Amino acid sequence: MTPAEFEYLIRKTVTYLEFHSDDSAKELAAEWRKILAQMKQMKKKKVKMEAKLEGKILKPDEQK
């Protein structure tokens, strides 16, 4: 399963849980939303790190 597929599965699960009004469904949906938010932050961090690394790799070449 790819990360994108895993994220899609979580989103489907949250959508399903939103149709249930019991406390446990609400709690599970809230926890999965937290995980989705954390995944989003991790993606942003990864993109920033990759851009930073790419910049460091390109700079020595630019000096030549």
All heavy atoms as a GROMACS GRO file, in nm:
protein
  531
    1MET      N    1   0.086  -0.117   0.000
    1MET     CA    2   0.000   0.000   0.000
    1MET      C    3   0.090   0.124   0.000
    1MET      O    4   0.181   0.134   0.081
    1MET     CB    5  -0.091  -0.002   0.123
    1MET     CG    6  -0.183   0.117   0.133
    1MET     SD    7  -0.292   0.114   0.277
    1MET     CE    8  -0.405  -0.014   0.232
    2THR      N    9   0.061   0.214  -0.089
    2THR     CA   10   0.139   0.337  -0.097
    2THR      C   11   0.091   0.436   0.010
    2THR      O   12  -0.021   0.422   0.062
    2THR     CB   13   0.124   0.403  -0.235
    2THR    OG1   14  -0.011   0.447  -0.250
    2THR    CG2   15   0.162   0.309  -0.347
    3PRO      N   16   0.173   0.536   0.041
    3PRO     CA   17   0.128   0.637   0.138
    3PRO      C   18  -0.001   0.708   0.092
    3PRO      O   19  -0.088   0.736   0.175
    3PRO     CB   20   0.246   0.734   0.144
    3PRO     CG   21   0.364   0.651   0.110
    3PRO     CD   22   0.315   0.553   0.008
    4ALA      N   23  -0.013   0.732  -0.036
    4ALA     CA   24  -0.135   0.798  -0.087
    4ALA      C   25  -0.257   0.708  -0.068
    4ALA      O   26  -0.365   0.756  -0.031
    4ALA     CB   27  -0.118   0.833  -0.234
    5GLU      N   28  -0.241   0.579  -0.091
    5GLU     CA   29  -0.351   0.484  -0.071
    5GLU      C   30  -0.390   0.476   0.077
    5GLU      O   31  -0.507   0.469   0.111
    5GLU     CB   32  -0.313   0.345  -0.122
    5GLU     CG   33  -0.302   0.337  -0.272
    5GLU     CD   34  -0.244   0.205  -0.320
    5GLU    OE1   35  -0.161   0.145  -0.248
    5GLU    OE2   36  -0.282   0.161  -0.430
    6PHE      N   37  -0.289   0.478   0.164
    6PHE     CA   38  -0.314   0.474   0.307
    6PHE      C   39  -0.390   0.598   0.352
    6PHE      O   40  -0.488   0.590   0.427
    6PHE     CB   41  -0.181   0.462   0.382
    6PHE     CG   42  -0.196   0.450   0.531
    6PHE    CD1   43  -0.266   0.345   0.587
    6PHE    CD2   44  -0.140   0.543   0.616
    6PHE    CE1   45  -0.281   0.332   0.724
    6PHE    CE2   46  -0.154   0.532   0.753
    6PHE     CZ   47  -0.224   0.427   0.807
    7GLU      N   48  -0.349   0.714   0.302
    7GLU     CA   49  -0.418   0.838   0.335
    7GLU      C   50  -0.563   0.836   0.286
    7GLU      O   51  -0.655   0.877   0.357
    7GLU     CB   52  -0.344   0.957   0.274
    7GLU     CG   53  -0.400   1.090   0.316
    7GLU     CD   54  -0.318   1.207   0.267
    7GLU    OE1   55  -0.200   1.189   0.233
    7GLU    OE2   56  -0.374   1.318   0.262
    8TYR      N   57  -0.584   0.785   0.166
    8TYR     CA   58  -0.720   0.772   0.112
    8TYR      C   59  -0.806   0.682   0.200
    8TYR      O   60  -0.922   0.713   0.228
    8TYR     CB   61  -0.713   0.718  -0.032
    8TYR     CG   62  -0.848   0.694  -0.093
    8TYR    CD1   63  -0.930   0.800  -0.132
    8TYR    CD2   64  -0.896   0.564  -0.112
    8TYR    CE1   65  -1.055   0.777  -0.188
    8TYR    CE2   66  -1.021   0.541  -0.168
    8TYR     CZ   67  -1.099   0.648  -0.206
    8TYR     OH   68  -1.222   0.624  -0.260
    9LEU      N   69  -0.748   0.571   0.245
    9LEU     CA   70  -0.820   0.478   0.332
    9LEU      C   71  -0.860   0.546   0.463
    9LEU      O   72  -0.972   0.530   0.512
    9LEU     CB   73  -0.735   0.354   0.359
    9LEU     CG   74  -0.795   0.248   0.450
    9LEU    CD1   75  -0.922   0.190   0.391
    9LEU    CD2   76  -0.694   0.138   0.475
   10ILE      N   77  -0.769   0.624   0.520
   10ILE     CA   78  -0.801   0.696   0.644
   10ILE      C   79  -0.914   0.794   0.619
   10ILE      O   80  -1.007   0.805   0.699
   10ILE     CB   81  -0.676   0.768   0.698
   10ILE    CG1   82  -0.572   0.666   0.745
   10ILE    CG2   83  -0.714   0.860   0.815
   10ILE    CD1   84  -0.438   0.728   0.782
   11ARG      N   85  -0.906   0.868   0.508
   11ARG     CA   86  -1.013   0.965   0.476
   11ARG      C   87  -1.148   0.896   0.460
   11ARG      O   88  -1.251   0.946   0.506
   11ARG     CB   89  -0.977   1.045   0.352
   11ARG     CG   90  -0.862   1.139   0.375
   11ARG     CD   91  -0.837   1.228   0.254
   11ARG     NE   92  -0.717   1.305   0.270
   11ARG     CZ   93  -0.705   1.413   0.347
   11ARG    NH1   94  -0.808   1.456   0.415
   11ARG    NH2   95  -0.590   1.476   0.358
   12LYS      N   96  -1.150   0.780   0.394
   12LYS     CA   97  -1.275   0.704   0.380
   12LYS      C   98  -1.327   0.660   0.516
   12LYS      O   99  -1.447   0.665   0.542
   12LYS     CB  100  -1.252   0.581   0.291
   12LYS     CG  101  -1.257   0.610   0.143
   12LYS     CD  102  -1.235   0.487   0.059
   12LYS     CE  103  -1.341   0.383   0.078
   12LYS     NZ  104  -1.330   0.270  -0.015
   13THR      N  105  -1.236   0.618   0.602
   13THR     CA  106  -1.275   0.574   0.736
   13THR      C  107  -1.336   0.689   0.815
   13THR      O  108  -1.439   0.672   0.881
   13THR     CB  109  -1.152   0.516   0.811
   13THR    OG1  110  -1.099   0.408   0.734
   13THR    CG2  111  -1.189   0.468   0.949
   14VAL      N  112  -1.274   0.806   0.808
   14VAL     CA  113  -1.327   0.923   0.878
   14VAL      C  114  -1.466   0.957   0.826
   14VAL      O  115  -1.558   0.983   0.904
   14VAL     CB  116  -1.231   1.044   0.865
   14VAL    CG1  117  -1.297   1.172   0.915
   14VAL    CG2  118  -1.102   1.017   0.943
   15THR      N  119  -1.482   0.954   0.695
   15THR     CA  120  -1.613   0.983   0.635
   15THR      C  121  -1.718   0.884   0.685
   15THR      O  122  -1.829   0.922   0.722
   15THR     CB  123  -1.605   0.978   0.482
   15THR    OG1  124  -1.508   1.074   0.439
   15THR    CG2  125  -1.738   1.009   0.417
   16TYR      N  126  -1.682   0.757   0.689
   16TYR     CA  127  -1.773   0.654   0.739
   16TYR      C  128  -1.809   0.679   0.885
   16TYR      O  129  -1.926   0.673   0.923
   16TYR     CB  130  -1.708   0.516   0.723
   16TYR     CG  131  -1.787   0.405   0.786
   16TYR    CD1  132  -1.897   0.350   0.720
   16TYR    CD2  133  -1.754   0.355   0.911
   16TYR    CE1  134  -1.971   0.248   0.778
   16TYR    CE2  135  -1.828   0.254   0.970
   16TYR     CZ  136  -1.936   0.201   0.903
   16TYR     OH  137  -2.010   0.101   0.960
   17LEU      N  138  -1.709   0.710   0.966
   17LEU     CA  139  -1.732   0.732   1.109
   17LEU      C  140  -1.819   0.855   1.134
   17LEU      O  141  -1.892   0.860   1.235
   17LEU     CB  142  -1.600   0.745   1.183
   17LEU     CG  143  -1.518   0.616   1.194
   17LEU    CD1  144  -1.378   0.646   1.245
   17LEU    CD2  145  -1.588   0.516   1.284
   18GLU      N  146  -1.813   0.953   1.047
   18GLU     CA  147  -1.893   1.074   1.065
   18GLU      C  148  -2.043   1.046   1.055
   18GLU      O  149  -2.124   1.125   1.102
   18GLU     CB  150  -1.851   1.180   0.964
   18GLU     CG  151  -1.715   1.241   0.997
   18GLU     CD  152  -1.663   1.334   0.891
   18GLU    OE1  153  -1.715   1.334   0.777
   18GLU    OE2  154  -1.567   1.406   0.922
   19PHE      N  155  -2.080   0.934   0.995
   19PHE     CA  156  -2.222   0.898   0.983
   19PHE      C  157  -2.275   0.832   1.110
   19PHE      O  158  -2.394   0.807   1.122
   19PHE     CB  159  -2.245   0.806   0.863
   19PHE     CG  160  -2.242   0.879   0.732
   19PHE    CD1  161  -2.130   0.877   0.652
   19PHE    CD2  162  -2.353   0.952   0.689
   19PHE    CE1  163  -2.127   0.945   0.532
   19PHE    CE2  164  -2.350   1.020   0.569
   19PHE     CZ  165  -2.237   1.017   0.490
   20HIS      N  166  -2.186   0.804   1.203
   20HIS     CA  167  -2.227   0.741   1.329
   20HIS      C  168  -2.220   0.843   1.441
   20HIS      O  169  -2.126   0.921   1.449
   20HIS     CB  170  -2.138   0.620   1.359
   20HIS     CG  171  -2.149   0.515   1.253
   20HIS    ND1  172  -2.249   0.421   1.253
   20HIS    CD2  173  -2.074   0.492   1.143
   20HIS    CE1  174  -2.235   0.344   1.147
   20HIS    NE2  175  -2.129   0.384   1.079
   21SER      N  176  -2.320   0.841   1.526
   21SER     CA  177  -2.328   0.945   1.629
   21SER      C  178  -2.280   0.899   1.767
   21SER      O  179  -2.279   0.978   1.860
   21SER     CB  180  -2.472   0.996   1.639
   21SER     OG  181  -2.557   0.889   1.673
   22ASP      N  182  -2.238   0.773   1.778
   22ASP     CA  183  -2.195   0.727   1.910
   22ASP      C  184  -2.059   0.786   1.946
   22ASP      O  185  -1.982   0.830   1.861
   22ASP     CB  186  -2.192   0.574   1.918
   22ASP     CG  187  -2.099   0.513   1.817
   22ASP    OD1  188  -2.133   0.513   1.696
   22ASP    OD2  189  -1.992   0.467   1.858
   23ASP      N  190  -2.032   0.790   2.073
   23ASP     CA  191  -1.910   0.853   2.124
   23ASP      C  192  -1.782   0.788   2.070
   23ASP      O  193  -1.685   0.856   2.040
   23ASP     CB  194  -1.907   0.851   2.276
   23ASP     CG  195  -2.010   0.944   2.338
   23ASP    OD1  196  -2.055   1.037   2.267
   23ASP    OD2  197  -2.045   0.925   2.456
   24SER      N  198  -1.782   0.656   2.060
   24SER     CA  199  -1.661   0.588   2.014
   24SER      C  200  -1.631   0.624   1.868
   24SER      O  201  -1.514   0.641   1.831
   24SER     CB  202  -1.671   0.437   2.033
   24SER     OG  203  -1.780   0.384   1.960
   25ALA      N  204  -1.733   0.636   1.784
   25ALA     CA  205  -1.712   0.674   1.644
   25ALA      C  206  -1.657   0.816   1.636
   25ALA      O  207  -1.565   0.844   1.557
   25ALA     CB  208  -1.842   0.663   1.565
   26LYS      N  209  -1.711   0.905   1.718
   26LYS     CA  210  -1.662   1.043   1.720
   26LYS      C  211  -1.516   1.048   1.765
   26LYS      O  212  -1.436   1.122   1.710
   26LYS     CB  213  -1.748   1.129   1.812
   26LYS     CG  214  -1.886   1.155   1.758
   26LYS     CD  215  -1.969   1.236   1.856
   26LYS     CE  216  -2.111   1.256   1.806
   26LYS     NZ  217  -2.192   1.331   1.901
   27GLU      N  218  -1.484   0.969   1.866
   27GLU     CA  219  -1.347   0.965   1.918
   27GLU      C  220  -1.250   0.911   1.814
   27GLU      O  221  -1.142   0.967   1.792
   27GLU     CB  222  -1.343   0.879   2.044
   27GLU     CG  223  -1.209   0.879   2.113
   27GLU     CD  224  -1.209   0.795   2.240
   27GLU    OE1  225  -1.315   0.780   2.304
   27GLU    OE2  226  -1.101   0.744   2.274
   28LEU      N  227  -1.290   0.802   1.748
   28LEU     CA  228  -1.205   0.745   1.643
   28LEU      C  229  -1.184   0.843   1.528
   28LEU      O  230  -1.072   0.858   1.477
   28LEU     CB  231  -1.265   0.615   1.590
   28LEU     CG  232  -1.248   0.492   1.676
   28LEU    CD1  233  -1.332   0.377   1.622
   28LEU    CD2  234  -1.101   0.453   1.680
   29ALA      N  235  -1.289   0.908   1.486
   29ALA     CA  236  -1.279   1.006   1.377
   29ALA      C  237  -1.184   1.119   1.415
   29ALA      O  238  -1.101   1.162   1.335
   29ALA     CB  239  -1.417   1.060   1.341
   30ALA      N  240  -1.194   1.165   1.538
   30ALA     CA  241  -1.106   1.272   1.585
   30ALA      C  242  -0.960   1.227   1.585
   30ALA      O  243  -0.870   1.303   1.544
   30ALA     CB  244  -1.148   1.317   1.724
   31GLU      N  245  -0.935   1.105   1.629
   31GLU     CA  246  -0.798   1.053   1.631
   31GLU      C  247  -0.742   1.039   1.489
   31GLU      O  248  -0.627   1.073   1.464
   31GLU     CB  249  -0.794   0.917   1.702
   31GLU     CG  250  -0.817   0.926   1.852
   31GLU     CD  251  -0.708   1.004   1.923
   31GLU    OE1  252  -0.590   0.991   1.890
   31GLU    OE2  253  -0.744   1.080   2.016
   32TRP      N  254  -0.824   0.989   1.396
   32TRP     CA  255  -0.778   0.976   1.257
   32TRP      C  256  -0.753   1.114   1.195
   32TRP      O  257  -0.659   1.131   1.118
   32TRP     CB  258  -0.878   0.897   1.173
   32TRP     CG  259  -0.867   0.750   1.191
   32TRP    CD1  260  -0.966   0.665   1.235
   32TRP    CD2  261  -0.753   0.666   1.167
   32TRP    NE1  262  -0.918   0.537   1.240
   32TRP    CE2  263  -0.789   0.534   1.198
   32TRP    CE3  264  -0.624   0.691   1.122
   32TRP    CZ2  265  -0.700   0.427   1.185
   32TRP    CZ3  266  -0.535   0.586   1.109
   32TRP    CH2  267  -0.573   0.456   1.139
   33ARG      N  268  -0.834   1.213   1.230
   33ARG     CA  269  -0.809   1.350   1.180
   33ARG      C  270  -0.675   1.403   1.230
   33ARG      O  271  -0.603   1.469   1.157
   33ARG     CB  272  -0.923   1.444   1.221
   33ARG     CG  273  -1.045   1.430   1.135
   33ARG     CD  274  -1.145   1.543   1.164
   33ARG     NE  275  -1.278   1.494   1.140
   33ARG     CZ  276  -1.363   1.450   1.233
   33ARG    NH1  277  -1.330   1.452   1.359
   33ARG    NH2  278  -1.481   1.406   1.200
   34LYS      N  279  -0.642   1.372   1.355
   34LYS     CA  280  -0.512   1.412   1.411
   34LYS      C  281  -0.398   1.348   1.332
   34LYS      O  282  -0.298   1.411   1.302
   34LYS     CB  283  -0.501   1.374   1.558
   34LYS     CG  284  -0.582   1.460   1.651
   34LYS     CD  285  -0.564   1.412   1.795
   34LYS     CE  286  -0.657   1.481   1.890
   34LYS     NZ  287  -0.645   1.428   2.028
   35ILE      N  288  -0.416   1.220   1.302
   35ILE     CA  289  -0.313   1.148   1.226
   35ILE      C  290  -0.298   1.209   1.087
   35ILE      O  291  -0.186   1.228   1.037
   35ILE     CB  292  -0.344   0.998   1.220
   35ILE    CG1  293  -0.327   0.937   1.359
   35ILE    CG2  294  -0.257   0.926   1.117
   35ILE    CD1  295  -0.376   0.797   1.374
   36LEU      N  296  -0.410   1.241   1.023
   36LEU     CA  297  -0.404   1.305   0.890
   36LEU      C  298  -0.330   1.439   0.898
   36LEU      O  299  -0.250   1.471   0.810
   36LEU     CB  300  -0.544   1.325   0.833
   36LEU     CG  301  -0.613   1.200   0.781
   36LEU    CD1  302  -0.759   1.231   0.748
   36LEU    CD2  303  -0.541   1.146   0.658
   37ALA      N  304  -0.355   1.515   1.002
   37ALA     CA  305  -0.286   1.644   1.020
   37ALA      C  306  -0.137   1.622   1.039
   37ALA      O  307  -0.055   1.696   0.983
   37ALA     CB  308  -0.346   1.719   1.138
   38GLN      N  309  -0.100   1.521   1.115
   38GLN     CA  310   0.041   1.490   1.135
   38GLN      C  311   0.107   1.447   1.004
   38GLN      O  312   0.221   1.485   0.976
   38GLN     CB  313   0.058   1.380   1.241
   38GLN     CG  314   0.024   1.424   1.381
   38GLN     CD  315   0.024   1.309   1.479
   38GLN    OE1  316   0.026   1.191   1.442
   38GLN    NE2  317   0.020   1.341   1.608
   39MET      N  318   0.036   1.369   0.925
   39MET     CA  319   0.089   1.325   0.796
   39MET      C  320   0.112   1.446   0.705
   39MET      O  321   0.213   1.454   0.635
   39MET     CB  322  -0.007   1.225   0.730
   39MET     CG  323  -0.010   1.090   0.799
   39MET     SD  324  -0.140   0.981   0.737
   39MET     CE  325  -0.083   0.947   0.571
   40LYS      N  326   0.020   1.541   0.709
   40LYS     CA  327   0.033   1.662   0.628
   40LYS      C  328   0.157   1.741   0.669
   40LYS      O  329   0.232   1.789   0.584
   40LYS     CB  330  -0.094   1.747   0.642
   40LYS     CG  331  -0.101   1.865   0.550
   40LYS     CD  332  -0.234   1.936   0.565
   40LYS     CE  333  -0.246   2.053   0.470
   40LYS     NZ  334  -0.375   2.121   0.482
   41GLN      N  335   0.178   1.754   0.800
   41GLN     CA  336   0.296   1.825   0.851
   41GLN      C  337   0.424   1.754   0.808
   41GLN      O  338   0.522   1.818   0.771
   41GLN     CB  339   0.292   1.836   1.004
   41GLN     CG  340   0.188   1.932   1.055
   41GLN     CD  341   0.218   2.076   1.015
   41GLN    OE1  342   0.332   2.114   0.990
   41GLN    NE2  343   0.114   2.157   1.008
   42MET      N  344   0.423   1.622   0.813
   42MET     CA  345   0.541   1.545   0.773
   42MET      C  346   0.572   1.565   0.625
   42MET      O  347   0.687   1.576   0.586
   42MET     CB  348   0.521   1.397   0.804
   42MET     CG  349   0.521   1.365   0.952
   42MET     SD  350   0.472   1.197   0.991
   42MET     CE  351   0.609   1.105   0.924
   43LYS      N  352   0.467   1.571   0.543
   43LYS     CA  353   0.487   1.595   0.400
   43LYS      C  354   0.549   1.732   0.376
   43LYS      O  355   0.641   1.745   0.295
   43LYS     CB  356   0.353   1.588   0.324
   43LYS     CG  357   0.304   1.449   0.299
   43LYS     CD  358   0.175   1.456   0.220
   43LYS     CE  359   0.108   1.324   0.206
   43LYS     NZ  360  -0.018   1.334   0.133
   44LYS      N  361   0.498   1.833   0.446
   44LYS     CA  362   0.552   1.968   0.432
   44LYS      C  363   0.699   1.972   0.471
   44LYS      O  364   0.781   2.032   0.404
   44LYS     CB  365   0.474   2.068   0.517
   44LYS     CG  366   0.340   2.106   0.462
   44LYS     CD  367   0.273   2.209   0.552
   44LYS     CE  368   0.136   2.246   0.504
   44LYS     NZ  369   0.073   2.344   0.592
   45LYS      N  370   0.730   1.906   0.582
   45LYS     CA  371   0.868   1.902   0.631
   45LYS      C  372   0.959   1.833   0.530
   45LYS      O  373   1.070   1.878   0.503
   45LYS     CB  374   0.872   1.827   0.764
   45LYS     CG  375   0.969   1.883   0.864
   45LYS     CD  376   0.969   1.803   0.992
   45LYS     CE  377   0.890   1.873   1.098
   45LYS     NZ  378   0.903   1.808   1.230
   46LYS      N  379   0.910   1.725   0.472
   46LYS     CA  380   0.988   1.649   0.373
   46LYS      C  381   1.015   1.735   0.250
   46LYS      O  382   1.127   1.738   0.200
   46LYS     CB  383   0.913   1.522   0.334
   46LYS     CG  384   0.987   1.438   0.234
   46LYS     CD  385   0.909   1.314   0.195
   46LYS     CE  386   0.981   1.239   0.086
   46LYS     NZ  387   0.901   1.129   0.033
   47VAL      N  388   0.915   1.807   0.203
   47VAL     CA  389   0.931   1.892   0.086
   47VAL      C  390   1.033   2.001   0.115
   47VAL      O  391   1.120   2.030   0.032
   47VAL     CB  392   0.795   1.952   0.043
   47VAL    CG1  393   0.814   2.062  -0.060
   47VAL    CG2  394   0.704   1.843  -0.012
   48LYS      N  395   1.025   2.061   0.233
   48LYS     CA  396   1.120   2.166   0.271
   48LYS      C  397   1.262   2.111   0.278
   48LYS      O  398   1.356   2.173   0.231
   48LYS     CB  399   1.081   2.230   0.404
   48LYS     CG  400   0.964   2.322   0.395
   48LYS     CD  401   0.932   2.383   0.531
   48LYS     CE  402   0.811   2.472   0.525
   48LYS     NZ  403   0.776   2.529   0.655
   49MET      N  404   1.276   1.992   0.338
   49MET     CA  405   1.408   1.931   0.349
   49MET      C  406   1.465   1.899   0.212
   49MET      O  407   1.582   1.924   0.185
   49MET     CB  408   1.402   1.802   0.432
   49MET     CG  409   1.417   1.824   0.580
   49MET     SD  410   1.421   1.672   0.678
   49MET     CE  411   1.517   1.559   0.583
   50GLU      N  412   1.382   1.846   0.123
   50GLU     CA  413   1.428   1.812  -0.011
   50GLU      C  414   1.469   1.937  -0.087
   50GLU      O  415   1.570   1.937  -0.157
   50GLU     CB  416   1.319   1.735  -0.087
   50GLU     CG  417   1.300   1.594  -0.037
   50GLU     CD  418   1.183   1.522  -0.101
   50GLU    OE1  419   1.103   1.588  -0.172
   50GLU    OE2  420   1.170   1.402  -0.079
   51ALA      N  421   1.392   2.044  -0.072
   51ALA     CA  422   1.426   2.169  -0.139
   51ALA      C  423   1.556   2.224  -0.084
   51ALA      O  424   1.641   2.273  -0.160
   51ALA     CB  425   1.314   2.270  -0.122
   52LYS      N  426   1.574   2.215   0.046
   52LYS     CA  427   1.697   2.264   0.109
   52LYS      C  428   1.817   2.182   0.061
   52LYS      O  429   1.921   2.238   0.027
   52LYS     CB  430   1.683   2.256   0.261
   52LYS     CG  431   1.793   2.323   0.337
   52LYS     CD  432   1.764   2.320   0.487
   52LYS     CE  433   1.873   2.391   0.564
   52LYS     NZ  434   1.845   2.389   0.708
   53LEU      N  435   1.802   2.050   0.059
   53LEU     CA  436   1.910   1.964   0.012
   53LEU      C  437   1.941   1.990  -0.134
   53LEU      O  438   2.057   1.993  -0.175
   53LEU     CB  439   1.874   1.817   0.034
   53LEU     CG  440   1.879   1.767   0.177
   53LEU    CD1  441   1.826   1.624   0.184
   53LEU    CD2  442   2.019   1.773   0.232
   54GLU      N  443   1.838   2.006  -0.213
   54GLU     CA  444   1.856   2.033  -0.356
   54GLU      C  445   1.933   2.165  -0.374
   54GLU      O  446   2.021   2.175  -0.457
   54GLU     CB  447   1.722   2.040  -0.427
   54GLU     CG  448   1.733   2.052  -0.577
   54GLU     CD  449   1.598   2.048  -0.644
   54GLU    OE1  450   1.525   1.950  -0.620
   54GLU    OE2  451   1.567   2.142  -0.718
   55GLY      N  452   1.900   2.264  -0.294
   55GLY     CA  453   1.969   2.392  -0.301
   55GLY      C  454   2.115   2.378  -0.264
   55GLY      O  455   2.202   2.439  -0.326
   56LYS      N  456   2.146   2.298  -0.164
   56LYS     CA  457   2.285   2.276  -0.123
   56LYS      C  458   2.363   2.200  -0.229
   56LYS      O  459   2.480   2.224  -0.250
   56LYS     CB  460   2.290   2.200   0.010
   56LYS     CG  461   2.255   2.285   0.129
   56LYS     CD  462   2.268   2.207   0.257
   56LYS     CE  463   2.236   2.294   0.377
   56LYS     NZ  464   2.246   2.221   0.503
   57ILE      N  465   2.297   2.109  -0.295
   57ILE     CA  466   2.363   2.031  -0.399
   57ILE      C  467   2.389   2.118  -0.521
   57ILE      O  468   2.494   2.109  -0.583
   57ILE     CB  469   2.278   1.906  -0.436
   57ILE    CG1  470   2.276   1.809  -0.318
   57ILE    CG2  471   2.333   1.839  -0.561
   57ILE    CD1  472   2.177   1.696  -0.331
   58LEU      N  473   2.296   2.206  -0.555
   58LEU     CA  474   2.311   2.289  -0.674
   58LEU      C  475   2.411   2.402  -0.655
   58LEU      O  476   2.476   2.442  -0.749
   58LEU     CB  477   2.176   2.347  -0.716
   58LEU     CG  478   2.073   2.247  -0.767
   58LEU    CD1  479   1.941   2.317  -0.798
   58LEU    CD2  480   2.123   2.176  -0.892
   59LYS      N  481   2.424   2.454  -0.535
   59LYS     CA  482   2.510   2.570  -0.513
   59LYS      C  483   2.656   2.545  -0.553
   59LYS      O  484   2.714   2.627  -0.621
   59LYS     CB  485   2.500   2.618  -0.370
   59LYS     CG  486   2.373   2.697  -0.344
   59LYS     CD  487   2.367   2.750  -0.204
   59LYS     CE  488   2.236   2.825  -0.184
   59LYS     NZ  489   2.220   2.873  -0.050
   60PRO      N  490   2.719   2.432  -0.516
   60PRO     CA  491   2.857   2.413  -0.560
   60PRO      C  492   2.871   2.409  -0.712
   60PRO      O  493   2.967   2.461  -0.766
   60PRO     CB  494   2.894   2.279  -0.499
   60PRO     CG  495   2.806   2.264  -0.381
   60PRO     CD  496   2.677   2.332  -0.422
   61ASP      N  497   2.773   2.355  -0.782
   61ASP     CA  498   2.778   2.351  -0.927
   61ASP      C  499   2.767   2.491  -0.987
   61ASP      O  500   2.825   2.520  -1.090
   61ASP     CB  501   2.664   2.263  -0.983
   61ASP     CG  502   2.684   2.117  -0.948
   61ASP    OD1  503   2.800   2.078  -0.914
   61ASP    OD2  504   2.587   2.041  -0.953
   62GLU      N  505   2.687   2.575  -0.924
   62GLU     CA  506   2.669   2.711  -0.974
   62GLU      C  507   2.797   2.792  -0.963
   62GLU      O  508   2.820   2.884  -1.040
   62GLU     CB  509   2.556   2.782  -0.897
   62GLU     CG  510   2.420   2.722  -0.922
   62GLU     CD  511   2.313   2.782  -0.830
   62GLU    OE1  512   2.348   2.865  -0.744
   62GLU    OE2  513   2.196   2.746  -0.846
   63GLN      N  514   2.883   2.758  -0.867
   63GLN     CA  515   3.006   2.832  -0.846
   63GLN      C  516   3.109   2.799  -0.953
   63GLN      O  517   3.202   2.876  -0.975
   63GLN     CB  518   3.064   2.801  -0.707
   63GLN     CG  519   2.978   2.854  -0.595
   63GLN     CD  520   3.030   2.809  -0.459
   63GLN    OE1  521   3.126   2.736  -0.450
   63GLN    NE2  522   2.964   2.856  -0.354
   64LYS      N  523   3.096   2.689  -1.021
   64LYS     CA  524   3.194   2.649  -1.125
   64LYS      C  525   3.182   2.730  -1.250
   64LYS      O  526   3.091   2.783  -1.293
   64LYS     CB  527   3.178   2.501  -1.158
   64LYS     CG  528   3.224   2.413  -1.043
   64LYS     CD  529   3.210   2.270  -1.082
   64LYS     CE  530   3.252   2.179  -0.968
   64LYS     NZ  531   3.238   2.040  -0.998
   0.00000   0.00000   0.00000
